[in-house]
């Protein structure tokens, strides 16, 4: 099944490793470092230009991808539960 992350971005739900709340998780230095390194490695996809609320970490062929979404983690979780 597929999960809509906002705008025109839809991903296969089987690829999802984690969905994290950017408001609370960026307090952790490890999370900030992970997102910083992901951005340097060009594996970050900004779904929208709006204020980011969540990051969806996916895996494809052993490689990580991070989608930054304006949709809250609670909404993404509800969408995923419907799948």
C-alpha positions in Angstrom: 0.0 0.0 0.0 1.0 3.6 -0.3 1.1 6.6 2.1 0.5 10.1 1.0 3.1 12.5 2.5 1.7 15.7 1.1 1.8 17.7 -2.1 2.3 15.0 -4.9 4.5 12.6 -2.9 3.3 9.1 -2.2 5.6 6.3 -0.9 5.2 2.6 -0.6 4.4 1.9 3.1 6.6 -1.2 3.1 9.7 1.0 2.8 9.0 3.1 6.0 11.5 2.6 8.7 10.3 5.4 11.0 8.1 8.5 11.2 9.5 11.1 13.6 8.1 14.3 15.0 10.5 17.1 14.1 9.3 19.3 16.9 10.2 16.9 19.7 12.9 14.7 18.2 15.2 17.5 17.2 15.9 18.1 20.9 18.2 15.1 20.7 21.7 15.7 19.3 21.7 12.3 17.7 18.6 13.0 15.7 19.9 16.5 14.7 23.2 14.8 13.6 21.3 12.2 11.6 19.2 14.7 9.7 22.2 16.9 9.1 24.2 14.0 7.7 21.2 13.0 5.6 21.0 16.4 4.1 24.7 16.5 3.3 24.3 13.1 1.7 21.5 14.4 -0.5 19.0 11.8 0.7 16.5 14.4 2.0 13.4 15.2 0.0 11.4 18.2 1.1 7.8 17.4 0.3 6.6 21.0 0.7 7.9 24.5 1.3 5.6 24.8 4.3 6.8 24.5 8.0 8.0 20.9 8.4 6.3 18.8 11.1 7.6 15.3 10.4 10.3 13.2 8.8 9.6 9.9 7.3 12.7 7.7 7.1 12.5 5.0 4.3 14.8 2.4 2.9 15.2 1.5 -0.7 17.7 -1.2 -1.9 19.6 -0.7 1.4 19.8 3.0 1.0 18.1 5.5 3.4 15.8 8.3 2.2 14.3 11.0 4.4 11.1 12.8 3.4 10.4 16.0 5.3 6.6 16.6 5.4 4.3 19.4 6.5 1.9 16.8 7.7 1.9 15.9 11.5 3.0 12.5 12.7 -0.4 11.9 14.1 -2.1 12.4 10.7 0.5 10.2 9.0 -0.1 7.5 11.6 -3.8 7.6 11.0 -3.3 7.4 7.3 -1.0 4.4 7.8 -3.4 2.6 10.1 -6.1 2.8 7.3 -3.8 0.9 5.0 
